[in-house]
Amino acid sequence: YTKTLNVDNVHYASFCQEVDWQANEHVHPLYLQMLSLPLQMQCLLDKQSPFPLLGLIHAANKVSVIDHCDLSEPFECRVRFHDVRPHNRGWEVDVMLEALQAGNLVYRAISSYLVKVKAVHVAPLGAKNDLHDDCELENRALIGEISASANRGRRYA
């Protein structure tokens, strides 16, 4: 699924204020992820998707800001299923967002969801899949710190 998204500066400023993020040259790491949620839902609701949207449990986000994101330029957002792996309570499925500007990949976010099922093909109890094992620690730069109160999502919604 592909869609061109343009950032509304007023909306972005409101988002930054709500999440205590200094609106500067570094885009908030979850802003494009949030903007692309309708596209992600469209992917999950596809008639060929074997995963029911209702009952999905959000498990994790892995976000990579690959290059400078120019908020004044449109983003070509592409969303697709990325990976499926067994989980001790069912299946874990990844939905990947890639955002391009001027044909260059500038942003990637992978959202992992748990699909709870009882079946013989799931991982045995006690098996764990640590999502942090594959993080690249080199060539990283801290662009900010994120903290959120327990009611942040309800206040923003």
DSSP file (Angstrom, degrees, kcal/mol; ACC not computed):
  #  RESIDUE AA STRUCTURE BP1 BP2  ACC     N-H-->O    O-->H-N    N-H-->O    O-->H-N    TCO  KAPPA ALPHA  PHI   PSI    X-CA   Y-CA   Z-CA
    1    1 A Y              0   0    0      0, 0.0    78,-3.0     0, 0.0     2,-0.4   0.000 360.0 360.0 360.0 133.5    0.0    0.0    0.0
    2    2 A T  E     +A   78   0A   0     76,-0.2     2,-0.3     2,-0.0    76,-0.2  -0.974 360.0 163.1-131.6 140.8    1.4    3.4   -1.0
    3    3 A K  E     -A   77   0A   0     74,-2.3    74,-3.0    -2,-0.4     2,-0.5  -0.974  34.0-126.1-154.5 141.6    0.3    6.9   -0.3
    4    4 A T  E     -A   76   0A   0     -2,-0.3     2,-0.4    72,-0.2    72,-0.2  -0.799  30.3-163.5 -88.9 126.0    1.9   10.3   -0.5
    5    5 A L  E     -A   75   0A   0     70,-3.2    70,-3.0    -2,-0.5     2,-0.4  -0.925   8.2-161.6-114.6 134.8    1.7   12.2    2.8
    6    6 A N        -     0   0    0     -2,-0.4     2,-0.5    68,-0.2    66,-0.1  -0.936  23.0-124.0-111.2 137.3    2.2   15.9    3.4
    7    7 A V        -     0   0    0     64,-0.5     2,-0.7    -2,-0.4     3,-0.1  -0.682  12.6-143.6 -85.5 127.4    2.9   17.2    6.9
    8    8 A D     >  -     0   0    0     -2,-0.5     4,-2.8     1,-0.2     5,-0.2  -0.819   9.6-149.2 -86.4 116.7    0.6   19.8    8.2
    9    9 A N  H  > S+     0   0    0     -2,-0.7     4,-2.4     1,-0.2     5,-0.2   0.842  95.6  52.1 -60.3 -35.6    2.9   22.2   10.2
   10   10 A V  H  > S+     0   0    0      2,-0.2     4,-2.2     1,-0.2    -1,-0.2   0.928 111.8  46.4 -66.4 -44.4    0.1   23.1   12.7
   11   11 A H  H  > S+     0   0    0      2,-0.2     4,-2.6     1,-0.2    -2,-0.2   0.924 112.9  49.4 -62.8 -44.6   -0.6   19.4   13.3
   12   12 A Y  H  X S+     0   0    0     -4,-2.8     4,-2.8     1,-0.2    -2,-0.2   0.905 110.4  50.4 -63.1 -41.2    3.1   18.6   13.7
   13   13 A A  H  X S+     0   0    0     -4,-2.4     4,-2.3    -5,-0.2    -1,-0.2   0.901 111.4  48.8 -62.8 -40.3    3.5   21.5   16.2
   14   14 A S  H  X S+     0   0    0     -4,-2.2     4,-2.3     2,-0.2    -2,-0.2   0.917 111.6  49.3 -64.5 -43.6    0.5   20.3   18.2
   15   15 A F  H  X S+     0   0    0     -4,-2.6     4,-2.0     2,-0.2    -2,-0.2   0.939 111.5  49.1 -59.5 -48.0    1.9   16.7   18.2
   16   16 A C  H  <>S+     0   0    0     -4,-2.8     5,-2.9     1,-0.2     4,-0.3   0.889 111.0  49.9 -60.8 -40.4    5.3   18.0   19.4
   17   17 A Q  H ><5S+     0   0    0     -4,-2.3     3,-1.0     1,-0.2    -1,-0.2   0.917 110.4  50.5 -63.8 -42.6    3.7   20.0   22.1
   18   18 A E  H 3<5S+     0   0    0     -4,-2.3    -2,-0.2     1,-0.2    -1,-0.2   0.854 117.1  38.7 -65.6 -35.0    1.7   17.1   23.3
   19   19 A V  T 3<5S-     0   0    0     -4,-2.0   128,-0.4    -5,-0.2    -1,-0.2   0.248 110.8-115.8-102.5  13.4    4.7   14.7   23.5
   20   20 A D  T < 5 +     0   0    0     -3,-1.0     2,-0.5    -4,-0.3    -3,-0.2   0.915  62.8 150.8  54.9  48.3    7.2   17.3   24.8
   21   21 A W      < -     0   0    0     -5,-2.9     2,-0.6    -6,-0.1    -1,-0.2  -0.946  50.1-124.1-113.4 128.5    9.4   17.2   21.7
   22   22 A Q        -     0   0    0     -2,-0.5     2,-1.0     1,-0.1     4,-0.2  -0.595  25.4-132.4 -70.4 114.5   11.3   20.2   20.6
   23   23 A A        +     0   0    0     -2,-0.6     2,-0.2   -10,-0.1     4,-0.1  -0.581  58.0 124.8 -72.0 103.3   10.2   20.9   17.0
   24   24 A N  S    S-     0   0    0     -2,-1.0    -3,-0.0     2,-0.6    -1,-0.0  -0.503  79.8 -53.6-138.0-153.5   13.6   21.3   15.3
   25   25 A E  S    S+     0   0    0     -2,-0.2     2,-0.6     2,-0.1    44,-0.3   0.630 114.3  79.6 -71.7 -10.7   15.4   19.8   12.3
   26   26 A H  S    S-     0   0    0     -4,-0.2    -2,-0.6   117,-0.1     2,-0.1  -0.873  80.3-135.8-101.1 118.0   14.9   16.3   13.7
   27   27 A V        -     0   0    0     -2,-0.6    -2,-0.1    42,-0.1    -4,-0.0  -0.383  33.5 -96.2 -66.2 145.3   11.5   14.8   13.1
   28   28 A H    >>  -     0   0    0      1,-0.1     3,-1.6    -7,-0.1     4,-0.6  -0.466  35.8-126.5 -60.4 131.9    9.9   13.1   16.1
   29   29 A P  T 34 S+     0   0    0      0, 0.0     4,-0.2     0, 0.0    -1,-0.1   0.704 105.2  40.4 -59.8 -21.1   10.8    9.4   15.5
   30   30 A L  T 3> S+     0   0    0      2,-0.1     4,-2.4     1,-0.1     5,-0.2   0.424  89.3  91.0-106.9   1.4    7.1    8.2   15.8
   31   31 A Y  H <> S+     0   0    0     -3,-1.6     4,-2.6     2,-0.2     5,-0.2   0.948  90.9  42.5 -65.3 -48.6    5.4   11.0   13.9
   32   32 A L  H  X S+     0   0    0     -4,-0.6     4,-1.8     1,-0.2    -1,-0.2   0.861 112.6  55.9 -65.7 -33.0    5.5    9.4   10.5
   33   33 A Q  H  4 S+     0   0    0     -4,-0.2     4,-0.2     2,-0.2    -1,-0.2   0.927 110.4  44.9 -60.7 -44.9    4.5    6.1   12.1
   34   34 A M  H >< S+     0   0    0     -4,-2.4     3,-1.3     1,-0.2    -2,-0.2   0.911 111.6  52.1 -66.8 -42.9    1.4    7.8   13.6
   35   35 A L  H 3< S+     0   0    0     -4,-2.6     4,-0.2     1,-0.3    -1,-0.2   0.822 108.8  52.0 -62.2 -30.9    0.6    9.6   10.3
   36   36 A S  T >X S+     0   0    0     -4,-1.8     4,-2.3     1,-0.2     3,-0.5   0.407  76.0 104.6 -89.4   3.3    0.7    6.3    8.4
   37   37 A L  H <> S+     0   0    0     -3,-1.3     4,-2.7     1,-0.2     5,-0.2   0.877  77.8  53.8 -55.5 -41.1   -1.6    4.4   10.8
   38   38 A P  H 3> S+     0   0    0      0, 0.0     4,-2.0     0, 0.0    -1,-0.2   0.901 110.1  48.6 -60.2 -36.8   -4.6    4.5    8.3
   39   39 A L  H <> S+     0   0    0     -3,-0.5     4,-1.8    -4,-0.2    -2,-0.2   0.884 111.3  49.8 -67.6 -38.8   -2.3    3.0    5.7
   40   40 A Q  H  X S+     0   0    0     -4,-2.3     4,-2.4     2,-0.2    -1,-0.2   0.895 110.0  50.4 -66.0 -39.8   -1.2    0.3    8.1
   41   41 A M  H  X S+     0   0    0     -4,-2.7     4,-2.2     1,-0.2    -2,-0.2   0.892 107.0  54.8 -64.9 -38.5   -4.9   -0.5    9.0
   42   42 A Q  H  < S+     0   0    0     -4,-2.0     4,-0.5    -5,-0.2    -1,-0.2   0.904 109.2  48.3 -59.7 -41.4   -5.6   -0.7    5.3
   43   43 A C  H >< S+     0   0    0     -4,-1.8     3,-1.0     1,-0.2    -2,-0.2   0.936 113.2  46.4 -63.5 -47.0   -2.9   -3.4    5.0
   44   44 A L  H 3< S+     0   0    0     -4,-2.4    -2,-0.2     1,-0.2    -1,-0.2   0.796 112.3  51.6 -67.9 -27.9   -4.1   -5.3    8.0
   45   45 A L  T 3< S+     0   0    0     -4,-2.2    -1,-0.2    -5,-0.2    -2,-0.2   0.462  78.5 128.8 -88.6  -1.5   -7.7   -5.1    6.7
   46   46 A D    X   -     0   0    0     -3,-1.0     3,-1.8    -4,-0.5    -3,-0.1  -0.250  67.9-125.2 -55.2 140.0   -6.9   -6.5    3.3
   47   47 A K  T 3  S+     0   0    0      1,-0.3    -1,-0.2     3,-0.0    -3,-0.0   0.758 110.5  54.1 -61.4 -24.7   -9.2   -9.4    2.3
   48   48 A Q  T 3  S+     0   0    0      2,-0.0    -1,-0.3     3,-0.0    -2,-0.1   0.518  82.2 109.3 -87.8  -5.0   -6.1  -11.6    1.7
   49   49 A S    <   -     0   0    0     -3,-1.8    -5,-0.0     1,-0.1    -6,-0.0  -0.562  56.9-157.3 -72.2 128.7   -4.6  -10.9    5.1
   50   50 A P  S    S+     0   0    0      0, 0.0    -1,-0.1     0, 0.0    -6,-0.0   0.472  70.1  88.0 -82.5   0.3   -4.8  -14.0    7.3
   51   51 A F  S    S-     0   0    0     -7,-0.1     2,-0.3     5,-0.0    -2,-0.1  -0.871  75.9-133.6-107.1 123.6   -4.6  -11.9   10.5
   52   52 A P        -     0   0    0      0, 0.0     4,-0.2     0, 0.0    -7,-0.1  -0.540   6.2-146.1 -73.9 135.3   -7.7  -10.5   12.0
   53   53 A L  S >  S+     0   0    0     -2,-0.3     3,-1.7    -9,-0.1     2,-0.3   0.932  83.3  75.9 -65.4 -45.5   -7.5   -6.8   13.0
   54   54 A L  T 3  S+     0   0    0      1,-0.2     3,-0.1    -3,-0.1     0, 0.0  -0.514 102.2  23.3 -68.8 129.2   -9.7   -7.2   16.0
   55   55 A G  T 3  S+     0   0    0      1,-0.4    61,-0.4    -2,-0.3    -1,-0.2   0.280  84.7 139.6  98.7 -10.3   -7.7   -8.9   18.8
   56   56 A L    <   -     0   0    0     -3,-1.7     2,-0.5    -4,-0.2    -1,-0.4  -0.418  41.5-148.5 -64.7 142.6   -4.3   -7.9   17.5
   57   57 A I  E     -B  114   0A   0     57,-2.1    57,-3.2    -3,-0.1     2,-0.3  -0.965  12.8-129.6-116.2 120.4   -2.0   -6.9   20.4
   58   58 A H  E     +B  113   0A   0     -2,-0.5    55,-0.3    55,-0.2     3,-0.1  -0.542  32.9 171.4 -69.7 126.8    0.7   -4.3   19.6
   59   59 A A  E     -     0   0A   0     53,-3.3     2,-0.3    -2,-0.3    54,-0.2   0.784  50.4 -18.3-108.3 -37.0    4.0   -5.7   20.8
   60   60 A A  E     -B  112   0A   0     52,-1.4    52,-2.8     2,-0.0     2,-0.4  -0.995  41.7-140.7-166.6 160.0    6.8   -3.4   19.7
   61   61 A N  E     -B  111   0A   0     -2,-0.3     2,-0.5    50,-0.2    50,-0.2  -0.994   9.6-168.6-126.7 138.7    8.0   -0.7   17.3
   62   62 A K  E     -B  110   0A   0     48,-2.1    48,-2.6    -2,-0.4     2,-0.4  -0.970  16.5-173.5-125.3 114.7   11.4   -0.5   15.8
   63   63 A V  E     -B  109   0A   0     -2,-0.5     2,-0.4    46,-0.2    46,-0.2  -0.905  11.7-174.7-117.3 134.7   12.1    2.8   14.2
   64   64 A S  E     -B  108   0A   0     44,-3.3    44,-2.5    -2,-0.4     2,-1.0  -0.975  13.6-159.7-128.2 117.9   15.0    3.9   12.0
   65   65 A V  E     +B  107   0A   0     -2,-0.4    42,-0.2    42,-0.2     3,-0.1  -0.853  19.7 178.6 -91.2 103.5   15.5    7.5   10.9
   66   66 A I        -     0   0    0     40,-1.2     2,-0.3    -2,-1.0    41,-0.2   0.832  58.1  -1.8 -82.4 -35.6   17.8    6.7    8.0
   67   67 A D  S    S-     0   0    0     39,-1.8    -1,-0.1    -3,-0.1     2,-0.1  -0.904  98.3 -58.5-148.0 172.2   18.3   10.2    6.6
   68   68 A H        -     0   0    0     -2,-0.3     2,-0.7     1,-0.1   -42,-0.1  -0.345  47.9-144.5 -59.3 130.8   17.2   13.8    7.2
   69   69 A C        -     0   0    0    -44,-0.3     2,-0.9    -2,-0.1   -42,-0.1  -0.896   6.3-152.7-101.6 113.5   13.4   14.0    6.9
   70   70 A D    >   -     0   0    0     -2,-0.7     3,-1.8     1,-0.2   -45,-0.0  -0.770   3.1-162.7 -89.1 106.5   12.3   17.4    5.3
   71   71 A L  T 3  S+     0   0    0     -2,-0.9   -64,-0.5     1,-0.3    -1,-0.2   0.645  86.5  63.0 -68.0 -13.6    8.9   18.1    6.7
   72   72 A S  T 3  S+     0   0    0    -66,-0.1    -1,-0.3     2,-0.1    -2,-0.0   0.575  97.3  68.7 -85.6  -8.4    8.2   20.7    4.0
   73   73 A E  S <  S-     0   0    0     -3,-1.8   -66,-0.2     1,-0.1     2,-0.0  -0.814  92.9-101.8-108.6 149.7    8.5   17.9    1.3
   74   74 A P        -     0   0    0      0, 0.0     2,-0.5     0, 0.0    28,-0.3  -0.305  28.3-137.1 -68.6 154.1    6.0   15.1    0.7
   75   75 A F  E     -A    5   0A   0    -70,-3.0   -70,-3.2    26,-0.1     2,-0.9  -0.947   3.1-145.0-110.1 128.9    6.7   11.6    1.9
   76   76 A E  E     -AC   4 100A   0     24,-2.9    24,-2.2    -2,-0.5     2,-0.5  -0.858  26.7-161.2 -89.5 109.7    6.0    8.6   -0.3
   77   77 A C  E     -AC   3  99A   0    -74,-3.0   -74,-2.3    -2,-0.9     2,-0.5  -0.809  11.5-171.7-101.3 131.1    4.9    6.0    2.3
   78   78 A R  E     -AC   2  98A   0     20,-2.8    20,-2.6    -2,-0.5     2,-0.4  -0.984   2.9-172.5-122.4 127.9    4.8    2.3    1.6
   79   79 A V  E     + C   0  97A   0    -78,-3.0     2,-0.3    -2,-0.5    18,-0.2  -0.967  16.6 146.0-123.7 136.9    3.3   -0.2    4.0
   80   80 A R  E     - C   0  96A   0     16,-1.9    16,-3.2    -2,-0.4     2,-0.2  -0.980  53.3 -84.0-157.6 163.5    3.5   -4.0    3.7
   81   81 A F  E     + C   0  95A   0     -2,-0.3    14,-0.2    14,-0.2     3,-0.1  -0.552  43.5 178.6 -69.2 142.1    3.7   -7.1    5.7
   82   82 A H  E     -     0   0A   0     12,-2.7     2,-0.3     1,-0.4    -1,-0.1   0.785  51.2  -5.1-115.9 -49.3    7.3   -7.8    6.6
   83   83 A D  E     - C   0  94A   0     11,-0.6    11,-3.0     2,-0.0    -1,-0.4  -0.993  45.1-160.4-152.0 151.7    7.8  -10.9    8.7
   84   84 A V  E     + C   0  93A   0     -2,-0.3     9,-0.2     9,-0.2     7,-0.0  -0.998  20.8 168.6-134.1 132.3    5.8  -13.5   10.5
   85   85 A R  E     - C   0  92A   0      7,-2.5     7,-3.1    -2,-0.4    -2,-0.0  -0.988  37.7 -95.8-143.6 152.7    7.3  -15.6   13.3
   86   86 A P  E     - C   0  91A   0      0, 0.0     2,-0.3     0, 0.0     5,-0.2  -0.340  36.6-169.8 -66.5 148.7    6.0  -18.1   15.9
   87   87 A H  E >   - C   0  90A   0      3,-2.4     3,-1.8    28,-0.1    36,-0.5  -0.948  37.0-110.9-134.3 153.4    5.4  -16.8   19.4
   88   88 A N  T 3  S+     0   0    0     39,-0.3    34,-0.1    -2,-0.3    37,-0.1   0.594 120.6  39.1 -67.4  -5.8    4.6  -18.8   22.5
   89   89 A R  T 3  S-     0   0    0     35,-0.1    28,-1.4    29,-0.1     2,-0.3   0.265 134.0 -64.0-121.2   9.9    1.0  -17.4   22.4
   90   90 A G  E <  S-CD  87 116A   0     -3,-1.8    -3,-2.4    26,-0.3    33,-0.4  -0.928  85.9 -23.6 152.7-124.4    0.4  -17.5   18.6
   91   91 A W  E     -CD  86 115A   0     24,-2.4    24,-3.5    -2,-0.3     2,-0.5  -0.952  42.2-146.7-125.6 145.8    2.1  -15.6   15.8
   92   92 A E  E     -CD  85 114A   0     -7,-3.1    -7,-2.5    -2,-0.4     2,-0.4  -0.971  21.4-169.6-111.0 126.3    4.0  -12.3   15.8
   93   93 A V  E     -CD  84 113A   0     20,-2.9    20,-2.8    -2,-0.5     2,-0.4  -0.931   9.5-146.5-120.2 138.6    3.5  -10.3   12.5
   94   94 A D  E     -CD  83 112A   0    -11,-3.0   -12,-2.7    -2,-0.4   -11,-0.6  -0.860   4.9-162.9-105.9 137.3    5.4   -7.3   11.4
   95   95 A V  E     -CD  81 111A   0     16,-2.6    16,-2.7    -2,-0.4     2,-0.5  -0.986  17.5-153.9-114.5 123.9    4.0   -4.4    9.4
   96   96 A M  E     -CD  80 110A   0    -16,-3.2   -16,-1.9    -2,-0.5     2,-0.5  -0.848   9.8-164.2-108.4 133.7    6.7   -2.3    7.8
   97   97 A L  E     -CD  79 109A   0     12,-3.2    12,-2.4    -2,-0.5     2,-0.4  -0.952   6.6-174.5-108.3 128.8    6.5    1.4    6.9
   98   98 A E  E     -CD  78 108A   0    -20,-2.6   -20,-2.8    -2,-0.5     2,-0.5  -0.996   6.3-162.0-121.6 131.4    9.1    2.8    4.5
   99   99 A A  E     -CD  77 107A   0      8,-2.6     7,-2.8    -2,-0.4     8,-1.4  -0.948   7.5-170.2-115.7 130.2    9.0    6.6    3.8
  100  100 A L  E     -CD  76 105A   0    -24,-2.2   -24,-2.9    -2,-0.5     2,-0.4  -0.896  10.1-166.2-118.7 147.1   10.9    8.0    0.8
  101  101 A Q  E >  S- D   0 104A   0      3,-2.4     3,-2.2    -2,-0.4   -26,-0.1  -0.998  82.0  -8.3-130.3 130.1   11.6   11.6   -0.2
  102  102 A A  T 3  S-     0   0    0     -2,-0.4    -1,-0.1     1,-0.3     3,-0.1   0.843 131.7 -56.6  52.0  36.3   12.8   12.4   -3.7
  103  103 A G  T 3  S+     0   0    0      1,-0.2     2,-0.4   -27,-0.0    -1,-0.3   0.430 113.9 117.5  80.5  -1.0   13.1    8.6   -4.2
  104  104 A N  E <  S- D   0 101A   0     -3,-2.2    -3,-2.4     1,-0.0     2,-0.4  -0.846  70.0-118.6-104.9 135.3   15.5    8.1   -1.3
  105  105 A L  E     + D   0 100A   0     -2,-0.4    -5,-0.2    -5,-0.2     3,-0.1  -0.562  42.5 160.3 -69.3 121.7   14.6    6.0    1.8
  106  106 A V  E     +     0   0A   0     -7,-2.8   -39,-1.8    -2,-0.4   -40,-1.2   0.558  58.9  26.1-117.0 -15.3   14.6    8.3    4.8
  107  107 A Y  E     -BD  65  99A   0     -8,-1.4    -8,-2.6   -42,-0.2     2,-0.4  -0.996  51.8-178.0-155.3 139.9   12.6    6.4    7.4
  108  108 A R  E     +BD  64  98A   0    -44,-2.5   -44,-3.3    -2,-0.3     2,-0.4  -0.989   5.3 178.5-141.6 134.7   11.6    2.9    8.3
  109  109 A A  E     -BD  63  97A   0    -12,-2.4   -12,-3.2    -2,-0.4     2,-0.5  -1.000   9.7-162.9-135.9 134.6    9.4    1.7   11.1
  110  110 A I  E     -BD  62  96A   0    -48,-2.6   -48,-2.1    -2,-0.4     2,-0.5  -0.970   5.5-163.8-119.4 119.4    8.4   -1.9   11.9
  111  111 A S  E     -BD  61  95A   0    -16,-2.7   -16,-2.6    -2,-0.5     2,-0.4  -0.889   8.6-152.6-102.1 129.5    5.4   -2.5   14.1
  112  112 A S  E     -BD  60  94A   0    -52,-2.8   -53,-3.3    -2,-0.5   -52,-1.4  -0.866  12.1-172.3-105.7 135.2    5.1   -6.0   15.6
  113  113 A Y  E     -BD  58  93A   0    -20,-2.8   -20,-2.9    -2,-0.4     2,-0.5  -0.962  18.3-133.9-126.8 142.4    1.7   -7.4   16.5
  114  114 A L  E     -BD  57  92A   0    -57,-3.2   -57,-2.1    -2,-0.4     2,-0.7  -0.841  10.8-162.5 -96.0 128.6    0.8  -10.6   18.4
  115  115 A V  E     - D   0  91A   0    -24,-3.5   -24,-2.4    -2,-0.5     2,-0.5  -0.942  19.9-142.3-106.9 107.6   -2.0  -12.7   16.9
  116  116 A K  E     + D   0  90A   0     -2,-0.7     2,-0.3   -61,-0.4   -26,-0.3  -0.595  37.1 147.2 -79.0 122.9   -3.1  -15.0   19.7
  117  117 A V        -     0   0    0    -28,-1.4     2,-0.6    -2,-0.5    -2,-0.0  -0.978  44.1-129.8-146.0 156.3   -4.0  -18.5   18.6
  118  118 A K        +     0   0    0     -2,-0.3     2,-0.3     3,-0.0   -29,-0.1  -0.952  52.5 129.3-108.5 115.7   -3.7  -22.0   20.1
  119  119 A A    >   -     0   0    0     -2,-0.6     3,-1.1     1,-0.0    -2,-0.1  -0.982  66.2-111.8-160.4 161.6   -2.1  -24.3   17.6
  120  120 A V  T 3  S+     0   0    0     -2,-0.3    -1,-0.0     1,-0.2    -2,-0.0   0.666 107.3  68.1 -73.9 -15.6    0.7  -26.9   17.4
  121  121 A H  T 3  S+     0   0    0      2,-0.0    -1,-0.2     3,-0.0     2,-0.1   0.447  78.9  98.7 -87.2   0.9    2.9  -24.7   15.2
  122  122 A V  S <  S-     0   0    0     -3,-1.1   -34,-0.2     1,-0.1   -31,-0.1  -0.472  87.0 -86.2 -86.7 161.7    3.6  -22.0   17.8
  123  123 A A        -     0   0    0    -36,-0.5    -1,-0.1   -33,-0.4   -33,-0.1  -0.290  52.1-100.8 -62.6 147.4    6.8  -21.8   19.8
  124  124 A P    >   -     0   0    0      0, 0.0     3,-1.9     0, 0.0    -1,-0.1  -0.293  49.8 -82.3 -66.1 155.9    6.9  -23.8   23.0
  125  125 A L  T 3  S+     0   0    0      1,-0.2     3,-0.1    -3,-0.1   -36,-0.0  -0.270 116.9  32.0 -56.3 142.1    6.3  -22.1   26.3
  126  126 A G  T 3  S+     0   0    0      1,-0.3     2,-0.3    -3,-0.1    -1,-0.2   0.145  85.1 123.3  95.3 -19.7    9.4  -20.4   27.6
  127  127 A A    <   -     0   0    0     -3,-1.9     2,-0.4     2,-0.0   -39,-0.3  -0.582  43.4-165.4 -75.8 136.7   10.9  -19.6   24.2
  128  128 A K        -     0   0    0     -2,-0.3     2,-0.6    -3,-0.1   -41,-0.0  -0.947  19.0-154.1-126.5 145.8   11.6  -15.9   23.8
  129  129 A N        -     0   0    0     -2,-0.4     2,-0.7     3,-0.0    -2,-0.0  -0.930  16.7-152.4-117.4 104.1   12.3  -13.8   20.8
  130  130 A D    >   -     0   0    0     -2,-0.6     3,-1.3     1,-0.2     4,-0.3  -0.677   4.9-163.2 -82.4 112.7   14.3  -10.8   21.9
  131  131 A L  T 3  S+     0   0    0     -2,-0.7     3,-0.5     1,-0.2    -1,-0.2   0.630  84.2  64.5 -70.0 -12.9   13.6   -7.9   19.5
  132  132 A H  T >  S+     0   0    0      1,-0.2     3,-1.3     2,-0.1    -1,-0.2   0.546  76.6  85.2 -90.4  -6.6   16.7   -6.0   20.7
  133  133 A D  T <  S+     0   0    0     -3,-1.3    -1,-0.2     1,-0.2    -2,-0.1   0.814  90.8  48.2 -63.3 -30.0   19.3   -8.6   19.5
  134  134 A D  T 3  S+     0   0    0     -3,-0.5    -1,-0.2    -4,-0.3     2,-0.2   0.286  79.2 126.9 -98.8  12.0   19.4   -7.2   16.0
  135  135 A C    <   -     0   0    0     -3,-1.3     2,-0.6     1,-0.1    -3,-0.0  -0.494  59.5-130.6 -70.1 134.4   19.8   -3.5   16.9
  136  136 A E        -     0   0    0     -2,-0.2    -1,-0.1     1,-0.2    -2,-0.1  -0.770  22.8-175.4 -85.5 121.3   22.7   -1.8   15.2
  137  137 A L        +     0   0    0     -2,-0.6     3,-0.5     3,-0.0     2,-0.2   0.680  58.5  79.5 -93.1 -19.0   24.7    0.0   17.9
  138  138 A E  S    S+     0   0    0      1,-0.2     3,-0.1     3,-0.0    -2,-0.0  -0.495  90.7  24.5 -86.0 160.1   27.2    1.7   15.6
  139  139 A N  S    S+     0   0    0      1,-0.2     2,-0.4    -2,-0.2    -1,-0.2   0.836  89.9 134.0  58.5  37.9   26.5    4.8   13.5
  140  140 A R        -     0   0    0     -3,-0.5     2,-0.4     2,-0.0    -1,-0.2  -0.894  35.8-167.5-116.2 148.3   23.8    6.0   15.8
  141  141 A A        -     0   0    0     -2,-0.4     2,-0.4    -3,-0.1    -3,-0.0  -0.999  25.5-120.9-135.3 133.8   23.3    9.4   17.2
  142  142 A L        +     0   0    0     -2,-0.4     3,-0.1     1,-0.2    -2,-0.0  -0.595  29.9 174.9 -71.9 123.5   20.9   10.5   20.0
  143  143 A I        -     0   0    0     -2,-0.4     2,-0.3     1,-0.4    -1,-0.2   0.474  62.3 -36.2-107.6  -5.6   18.5   13.0   18.6
  144  144 A G        -     0   0    0   -123,-0.0    -1,-0.4     2,-0.0     2,-0.4  -0.885  56.6-101.1 164.4 167.4   16.4   13.3   21.7
  145  145 A E        -     0   0    0     -2,-0.3     2,-0.5    -3,-0.1    -3,-0.0  -0.906  27.3-149.8-114.2 144.1   14.9   11.6   24.7
  146  146 A I        +     0   0    0     -2,-0.4     2,-0.4  -125,-0.1  -126,-0.1  -0.945  19.0 169.0-116.6 129.1   11.3   10.5   24.9
  147  147 A S        -     0   0    0     -2,-0.5     2,-0.4  -128,-0.4    -2,-0.0  -0.991  10.1-169.4-133.8 146.9    9.3   10.2   28.1
  148  148 A A        -     0   0    0     -2,-0.4     2,-0.1     4,-0.0  -129,-0.1  -0.997  18.0-130.6-140.4 136.2    5.6    9.7   28.3
  149  149 A S    >   -     0   0    0     -2,-0.4     3,-1.6     1,-0.1     4,-0.3  -0.382  36.5-105.1 -76.5 163.7    3.1    9.9   31.1
  150  150 A A  T 3  S+     0   0    0      1,-0.3     3,-0.2     2,-0.1     4,-0.2   0.775 120.5  43.5 -62.5 -27.3    0.7    7.0   31.6
  151  151 A N  T 3> S+     0   0    0      1,-0.2     4,-2.3     2,-0.1    -1,-0.3   0.245  79.7 110.1-103.4  13.5   -2.3    9.0   30.2
  152  152 A R  H <> S+     0   0    0     -3,-1.6     4,-2.3     1,-0.2     5,-0.2   0.902  78.3  48.3 -57.2 -46.7   -0.4   10.5   27.2
  153  153 A G  H  > S+     0   0    0     -4,-0.3     4,-2.3    -3,-0.2    -1,-0.2   0.899 112.0  48.5 -63.7 -41.3   -2.2    8.5   24.6
  154  154 A R  H  4 S+     0   0    0      1,-0.2    -1,-0.2     2,-0.2    -2,-0.2   0.896 111.8  50.1 -66.1 -39.2   -5.7    9.3   26.0
  155  155 A R  H  < S+     0   0    0     -4,-2.3    -2,-0.2     1,-0.2    -1,-0.2   0.895 112.9  46.1 -65.9 -39.9   -4.8   13.0   26.2
  156  156 A Y  H  <        0   0    0     -4,-2.3    -2,-0.2     1,-0.3    -1,-0.2   0.896 360.0 360.0 -70.4 -39.6   -3.6   13.1   22.6
  157  157 A A     <        0   0    0     -4,-2.3    -1,-0.3    -5,-0.2    -2,-0.2   0.513 360.0 360.0 -66.2 360.0   -6.6   11.1   21.3
